[in-house]
Structure formats: structure tokens, C-alpha cells
């Protein structure tokens, strides 16, 4: 990706990491122009948001801090990583799940 694409899509990419609502705001912001950099981070943050929702449903069933806490730390580390790469202007997938998110959400904001 060239620097101009990154610069134009940076605000949208950062917006996509603002809680779960940020994904939908970023999708609408990127609707017309379809910036590749922003689309990459929208797919990442959508995957992280859905993972967060899934953990919100599954984790309480374990009824153990020893299981729940590592799951929440895991999602927060991935979210932080994605957010930091968006701020830095990098298109790096989050560890472990990022490539999967890009694959399953490939049609979102695709050209």
C-alpha cells in the first residue's frame, strides 16, 4: 500500500477500533471511497468485535476466573495490537486470528 492510501484511510481505520459501534461507523465512512487500508482494519476490527461478543457469551459459562481472565486478556491484547498498527499506519494482521479475519471477511469493502 502506498503512503497516500494509508494517510487517507488512517482516520477510518482508527475509528473502526472504537468499541463495537466503531466498525459500523467506519463501514459507512468508507462506503464511497473504499480505501484499501481502512478496509483492512475494518475487517480486523469486525473480527475482533465478533470474537469479543462470542467470548462474552461463552466465558461466563466456565464460572472460573482462571479461565475467563486469560480470555479477556487475550482479546484486549489483540485489540490493542490492531489499534496500535492502525495508528502507526501499518497493515499488519493481528496475531493468530488476523489472517482468518481477512479471509472470512474478504468481501467487506472489497474492490
N, CA, C and O of each residue as an XYZ file, in Angstrom:
444
protein
N       0.833     -1.178      0.000
C       0.000      0.000      0.000
C       0.882      1.248      0.000
O       1.902      1.305      0.687
N       0.477      2.224     -0.768
C       1.266      3.453     -0.804
C       0.902      4.380      0.361
O      -0.140      4.222      0.998
N       1.772      5.334      0.620
C       1.615      6.228      1.767
C       0.354      7.087      1.657
O      -0.266      7.398      2.674
N      -0.029      7.470      0.457
C      -1.225      8.294      0.267
C      -2.488      7.528      0.672
O      -3.380      8.089      1.309
N      -2.562      6.261      0.306
C      -3.697      5.424      0.679
C      -3.791      5.298      2.192
O      -4.877      5.385      2.765
N      -2.657      5.095      2.828
C      -2.622      4.965      4.292
C      -3.051      6.262      4.949
O      -3.844      6.245      5.890
N      -2.547      7.375      4.474
C      -2.881      8.670      5.060
C      -4.376      8.959      4.935
O      -4.997      9.435      5.885
N      -4.955      8.674      3.766
C      -6.373      8.944      3.549
C      -7.272      8.020      4.382
O      -8.363      8.426      4.782
N      -6.833      6.797      4.644
C      -7.658      5.834      5.358
C      -7.385      5.712      6.843
O      -8.063      4.952      7.536
N      -6.402      6.449      7.345
C      -5.971      6.288      8.734
C      -7.080      6.609      9.738
O      -7.281      5.844     10.681
N      -7.795      7.707      9.564
C      -8.870      8.069     10.498
C      -9.978      7.020     10.521
O     -10.521      6.698     11.579
N     -10.302      6.498      9.361
C     -11.334      5.454      9.292
C     -10.845      4.190      9.989
O     -11.596      3.550     10.726
N      -9.581      3.832      9.753
C      -9.008      2.637     10.383
C      -9.030      2.759     11.898
O      -9.389      1.803     12.586
N      -8.658      3.902     12.424
C      -8.646      4.116     13.871
C     -10.069      4.083     14.421
O     -10.312      3.509     15.483
N     -11.001      4.691     13.706
C     -12.403      4.702     14.134
C     -12.965      3.290     14.252
O     -13.790      3.020     15.125
N     -12.527      2.398     13.387
C     -13.069      1.037     13.398
C     -12.784      0.283     14.695
O     -13.472     -0.688     15.009
N     -11.773      0.721     15.450
C     -11.421      0.043     16.699
C     -12.131      0.628     17.925
O     -11.869      0.195     19.047
N     -13.017      1.594     17.730
C     -13.736      2.182     18.859
C     -14.936      1.288     19.184
O     -15.982      1.349     18.539
N     -14.744      0.472     20.190
C     -15.773     -0.468     20.628
C     -16.390     -1.194     19.443
O     -15.761     -1.292     18.390
N     -17.577     -1.693     19.588
C     -18.229     -2.449     18.518
C     -18.890     -1.498     17.520
O     -18.970     -1.801     16.329
N     -19.353     -0.371     17.997
C     -20.040      0.609     17.158
C     -19.089      1.212     16.126
O     -19.516      1.585     15.034
N     -17.820      1.307     16.460
C     -16.835      1.891     15.559
C     -16.743      1.184     14.218
O     -16.468      1.816     13.198
N     -16.969     -0.120     14.213
C     -16.931     -0.892     12.964
C     -18.003     -0.375     12.010
O     -17.738     -0.176     10.825
N     -19.196     -0.161     12.516
C     -20.299      0.282     11.667
C     -20.105      1.728     11.208
O     -20.445      2.076     10.077
N     -19.564      2.559     12.080
C     -19.260      3.941     11.697
C     -18.197      3.943     10.602
O     -18.320      4.662      9.611
N     -17.158      3.137     10.785
C     -16.072      3.065      9.798
C     -16.574      2.514      8.464
O     -16.150      2.976      7.405
N     -17.466      1.537      8.510
C     -18.042      0.999      7.274
C     -18.759      2.084      6.486
O     -18.612      2.172      5.267
N     -19.535      2.912      7.181
C     -20.249      3.975      6.479
C     -19.294      5.067      5.995
O     -19.494      5.634      4.921
N     -18.262      5.363      6.779
C     -17.272      6.370      6.364
C     -16.500      5.906      5.122
O     -16.109      6.725      4.291
N     -16.285      4.614      5.000
C     -15.506      4.045      3.905
C     -16.392      3.596      2.747
O     -15.901      3.004      1.786
N     -17.674      3.870      2.830
C     -18.633      3.376      1.847
C     -18.387      3.836      0.429
O     -18.450      3.025     -0.495
N     -18.112      5.096      0.226
C     -17.961      5.623     -1.131
C     -16.540      5.496     -1.661
O     -16.330      5.012     -2.773
N     -15.576      5.923     -0.878
C     -14.191      5.977     -1.346
C     -13.522      4.601     -1.374
O     -12.666      4.352     -2.223
N     -13.891      3.725     -0.475
C     -13.334      2.373     -0.361
C     -11.807      2.362     -0.350
O     -11.164      1.935     -1.309
N     -11.255      2.835      0.741
C      -9.819      2.877      0.937
C      -9.329      1.488      1.359
O      -9.893      0.890      2.275
N      -8.289      0.970      0.705
C      -7.780     -0.378      0.994
C      -7.260     -0.509      2.425
O      -7.485     -1.520      3.090
N      -6.570      0.518      2.881
C      -6.014      0.494      4.238
C      -7.136      0.461      5.273
O      -7.096     -0.334      6.212
N      -8.121      1.312      5.102
C      -9.258      1.348      6.018
C     -10.012      0.017      5.978
O     -10.420     -0.498      7.019
N     -10.195     -0.534      4.781
C     -10.902     -1.811      4.651
C     -10.187     -2.929      5.392
O     -10.823     -3.766      6.033
N      -8.856     -2.941      5.301
C      -8.069     -3.946      6.011
C      -8.370     -3.883      7.512
O      -8.643     -4.910      8.133
N      -8.321     -2.694      8.087
C      -8.538     -2.550      9.532
C     -10.009     -2.737      9.914
O     -10.301     -3.170     11.029
N     -10.917     -2.425      9.028
C     -12.336     -2.698      9.302
C     -12.556     -4.196      9.437
O     -13.267     -4.646     10.335
N     -11.946     -4.968      8.546
C     -12.080     -6.433      8.644
C     -11.463     -6.959      9.936
O     -12.024     -7.847     10.578
N     -10.311     -6.415     10.317
C      -9.655     -6.831     11.561
C     -10.540     -6.507     12.768
O     -10.770     -7.363     13.622
N     -11.025     -5.287     12.832
C     -11.806     -4.879     13.998
C     -13.168     -5.568     14.042
O     -13.692     -5.830     15.125
N     -13.744     -5.862     12.883
C     -15.001     -6.616     12.867
C     -14.785     -8.014     13.442
O     -15.591     -8.494     14.239
N     -13.702     -8.659     13.037
C     -13.380     -9.979     13.575
C     -13.138     -9.940     15.069
O     -13.591    -10.823     15.796
N     -12.426     -8.922     15.535
C     -12.179     -8.791     16.973
C     -13.467     -8.500     17.736
O     -13.658     -9.005     18.842
N     -14.345     -7.698     17.162
C     -15.621     -7.395     17.817
C     -16.488     -8.649     17.930
O     -17.100     -8.891     18.970
N     -16.539     -9.439     16.867
C     -17.320    -10.679     16.919
C     -16.703    -11.691     17.882
O     -17.422    -12.427     18.558
N     -15.378    -11.726     17.942
C     -14.698    -12.591     18.907
C     -15.025    -12.153     20.332
O     -15.274    -12.985     21.205
N     -15.021    -10.842     20.557
C     -15.373    -10.296     21.868
C     -16.803    -10.695     22.247
O     -17.050    -11.123     23.374
N     -17.735    -10.555     21.316
C     -19.128    -10.935     21.596
C     -19.250    -12.429     21.894
O     -19.980    -12.831     22.799
N     -18.535    -13.242     21.132
C     -18.570    -14.694     21.372
C     -18.014    -15.029     22.752
O     -18.568    -15.865     23.467
N     -16.917    -14.372     23.121
C     -16.350    -14.612     24.449
C     -17.279    -14.116     25.550
O     -17.312    -14.690     26.638
N     -18.027    -13.063     25.280
C     -18.988    -12.552     26.263
C     -20.080    -13.571     26.556
O     -20.638    -13.606     27.652
N     -20.370    -14.386     25.574
C     -21.402    -15.412     25.744
C     -20.805    -16.687     26.342
O     -21.410    -17.309     27.216
N     -19.635    -17.066     25.877
C     -19.033    -18.347     26.276
C     -18.319    -18.285     27.625
O     -18.492    -19.182     28.450
N     -17.527    -17.253     27.862
C     -16.670    -17.182     29.056
C     -17.418    -17.308     30.380
O     -16.939    -18.026     31.258
N     -18.554    -16.660     30.574
C     -19.244    -16.791     31.866
C     -19.684    -18.226     32.190
O     -19.902    -18.555     33.356
N     -19.813    -19.062     31.188
C     -20.215    -20.454     31.422
C     -19.140    -21.257     32.154
O     -19.445    -22.268     32.785
N     -17.895    -20.815     32.074
C     -16.821    -21.515     32.769
C     -16.847    -21.257     34.268
O     -16.379    -22.076     35.059
N     -17.390    -20.124     34.644
C     -17.550    -19.776     36.057
C     -16.238    -19.902     36.838
O     -16.216    -20.333     37.990
N     -15.155    -19.513     36.176
C     -13.838    -19.592     36.797
C     -12.980    -18.431     36.300
O     -12.843    -18.207     35.097
N     -12.416    -17.710     37.239
C     -11.536    -16.589     36.887
C     -10.301    -17.102     36.163
O      -9.742    -16.403     35.318
N      -9.874    -18.310     36.485
C      -8.686    -18.889     35.850
C      -8.877    -19.129     34.359
O      -7.899    -19.209     33.615
N     -10.116    -19.244     33.919
C     -10.402    -19.428     32.500
C     -10.796    -18.097     31.864
O     -10.321    -17.758     30.780
N     -11.660    -17.348     32.535
C     -12.183    -16.109     31.969
C     -11.123    -15.027     31.805
O     -11.054    -14.388     30.755
N     -10.310    -14.815     32.811
C      -9.321    -13.739     32.778
C      -8.347    -13.858     31.604
O      -8.113    -12.867     30.913
N      -7.771    -15.046     31.357
C      -6.883    -15.154     30.190
C      -7.597    -14.877     28.864
O      -6.997    -14.325     27.943
N      -8.869    -15.255     28.763
C      -9.616    -14.979     27.533
C      -9.775    -13.478     27.321
O      -9.597    -12.984     26.208
N     -10.110    -12.750     28.384
C     -10.276    -11.293     28.271
C      -8.948    -10.606     28.003
O      -8.886     -9.650     27.231
N      -7.892    -11.085     28.631
C      -6.560    -10.517     28.378
C      -6.162    -10.759     26.918
O      -5.611     -9.877     26.261
N      -6.446    -11.949     26.431
C      -6.146    -12.311     25.044
C      -6.827    -11.353     24.069
O      -6.175    -10.841     23.158
N      -8.106    -11.105     24.240
C      -8.829    -10.237     23.306
C      -8.367     -8.790     23.439
O      -8.304     -8.068     22.444
N      -8.045     -8.361     24.655
C      -7.573     -6.986     24.845
C      -6.185     -6.776     24.222
O      -5.907     -5.707     23.678
N      -5.329     -7.778     24.298
C      -4.006     -7.684     23.676
C      -4.155     -7.606     22.158
O      -3.490     -6.796     21.513
N      -5.018     -8.439     21.588
C      -5.233     -8.402     20.142
C      -5.831     -7.070     19.705
O      -5.414     -6.501     18.696
N      -6.814     -6.568     20.467
C      -7.429     -5.288     20.138
C      -6.380     -4.170     20.199
O      -6.323     -3.324     19.307
N      -5.563     -4.166     21.240
C      -4.520     -3.146     21.388
C      -3.524     -3.206     20.232
O      -3.105     -2.175     19.705
N      -3.158     -4.403     19.852
C      -2.225     -4.587     18.738
C      -2.805     -4.012     17.447
O      -2.125     -3.284     16.723
N      -4.056     -4.341     17.169
C      -4.709     -3.823     15.969
C      -4.811     -2.311     15.982
O      -4.548     -1.659     14.971
N      -5.191     -1.750     17.119
C      -5.325     -0.305     17.253
C      -3.976      0.386     17.051
O      -3.895      1.395     16.351
N      -2.935     -0.144     17.651
C      -1.599      0.459     17.536
C      -1.101      0.404     16.092
O      -0.513      1.372     15.609
N      -1.328     -0.711     15.399
C      -0.898     -0.787     13.997
C      -1.678      0.195     13.131
O      -1.126      0.750     12.181
N      -2.959      0.417     13.444
C      -3.744      1.400     12.693
C      -3.200      2.806     12.913
O      -3.090      3.587     11.967
N      -2.861      3.127     14.150
C      -2.310      4.449     14.470
C      -0.953      4.655     13.801
O      -0.655      5.752     13.327
N      -0.138      3.615     13.761
C       1.193      3.709     13.165
C       1.160      3.719     11.630
O       2.168      4.022     10.992
N       0.024      3.393     11.047
C      -0.067      3.360      9.593
C       0.421      2.059      8.992
O       0.919      2.035      7.867
N       0.277      0.977      9.740
C       0.722     -0.333      9.273
C      -0.484     -1.232      9.002
O      -1.490     -1.162      9.708
N      -0.375     -2.057      7.998
C      -1.424     -3.029      7.685
C      -0.911     -4.421      8.039
O      -0.607     -5.231      7.163
N      -0.824     -4.680      9.338
C      -0.342     -5.962      9.840
C      -1.508     -6.653     10.542
O      -2.155     -6.068     11.410
N      -1.767     -7.887     10.163
C      -2.862     -8.639     10.763
C      -2.560     -8.955     12.224
O      -1.406     -9.176     12.591
N      -3.600     -8.977     13.055
C      -3.410     -9.325     14.458
C      -2.937    -10.772     14.552
O      -3.331    -11.602     13.732
N      -2.099    -11.086     15.538
C      -1.577    -12.449     15.665
C      -2.692    -13.491     15.851
O      -3.738    -13.207     16.436
N      -2.447    -14.654     15.357
C      -3.303    -15.833     15.462
C      -4.590    -15.753     14.646
O      -4.885    -16.690     13.905
N      -5.358    -14.688     14.749
C      -6.671    -14.618     14.117
C      -6.757    -13.667     12.931
O      -7.709    -13.754     12.156
N      -5.817    -12.782     12.766
C      -5.887    -11.730     11.761
C      -6.034    -12.225     10.331
O      -6.867    -11.713      9.583
N      -5.242    -13.206      9.944
C      -5.340    -13.745      8.579
C      -6.688    -14.423      8.362
O      -7.259    -14.356      7.274
N      -7.187    -15.069      9.400
C      -8.509    -15.690      9.333
C      -9.586    -14.631      9.123
O     -10.489    -14.817      8.307
N      -9.494    -13.511      9.861
C     -10.459    -12.417      9.706
C     -10.424    -11.861      8.292
O     -11.471    -11.592      7.703
N      -9.225    -11.686      7.742
C      -9.109    -11.163      6.376
C      -9.745    -12.125      5.372
O     -10.357    -11.699      4.393
N      -9.594    -13.412      5.624
C     -10.130    -14.419      4.704
C     -11.654    -14.485      4.760
O     -12.310    -14.477      3.718
N     -12.225    -14.549      5.960
C     -13.677    -14.726      6.030
C     -14.456    -13.434      5.745
O     -15.623    -13.484      5.354
N     -13.813    -12.287      5.940
C     -14.475    -11.018      5.659
C     -13.947    -10.362      4.386
O     -14.034     -9.144      4.231
N     -13.403    -11.162      3.483
C     -12.773    -10.619      2.271
C     -13.718     -9.807      1.397
O     -13.268     -8.932      0.658
N     -15.022    -10.078      1.464
C     -15.982     -9.344      0.650
C     -16.389     -8.003      1.240
O     -17.054     -7.211      0.572
N     -16.004     -7.741      2.467
C     -16.356     -6.472      3.101
C     -15.443     -5.378      2.570
O     -14.220     -5.458      2.690
N     -16.046     -4.371      1.992
C     -15.330     -3.213      1.439
C     -14.307     -3.649      0.395
O     -13.250     -3.031      0.268
N     -14.609     -4.694     -0.342
C     -13.693     -5.184     -1.351
C     -13.911     -4.430     -2.665
O     -14.999     -3.915     -2.920
N     -12.888     -4.371     -3.477
C     -12.974     -3.638     -4.732
C     -13.511     -4.517     -5.825
O     -13.655     -4.069     -6.962
